[in-house]
């Protein structure tokens, strides 16, 4: 499986992009990297916790 890289994927625009992308069950996986500052909210992506196509890294934990 191929993956795309999304930076800022826990922010408003990034999270909505990731959620929309993964709605398509045939889409490539997502490697999502976010610094989780004031704009990033990990809870926005909670629905993807069990989706093996989504890999999340918080900056500082790479």
N, C-alpha and C positions, 0 to 999 in steps of 0.2 A: 504494500500500500504506500502511496506517495503521501507526503505531508506538505502543508503550507505553513509558513511562519507568520505569526501575527504578533506584533509588538504593541503593548498598550491594550491587550485584549481583555482587561478587567475594567477598563474605563467605559464610558457610555457608548461611544461609537464602536470601539473595538469589541465589546461584549455583544452588542447587537449584531455586528458582522459575524462573529463566531457562531452565535445562536442560529442566525439565518443560514449560514453556510452548512452547518451540521443538520439542519432540518431535512436536507436532501440525503437520504440514506445511502446513496451511491457516491457521495462527495468524498474527496480525499480527507485524510485526517488533518488535525490542526495542532501545531506546537505553539502554545500561547505563553508569551513572556510578558510580565508586568512588574513594575517597580512597587506597586501597591502604596502609592502616596495618597494624598487627599482625594484624587480622582478615581483611583482604582477600588473596586469593591468586589471581592471574591464571591460574595453571596449571590451576585448577579448570575454567576455561572454554576450555581448549585445544581441545576437540573442536568448538568453534564457530568456529575460526579461518577456515574456508572457507565459513561460512554467511553469505550476504549479508544475511540478515534480522537479524543481530546486529551492532550498532555499539557499540564500547566506548570510553569516555573515562576516563582516569585524572585525578583532580583535580589541577590544576596544568598540565594540557595542553589545556585547553579554549580 
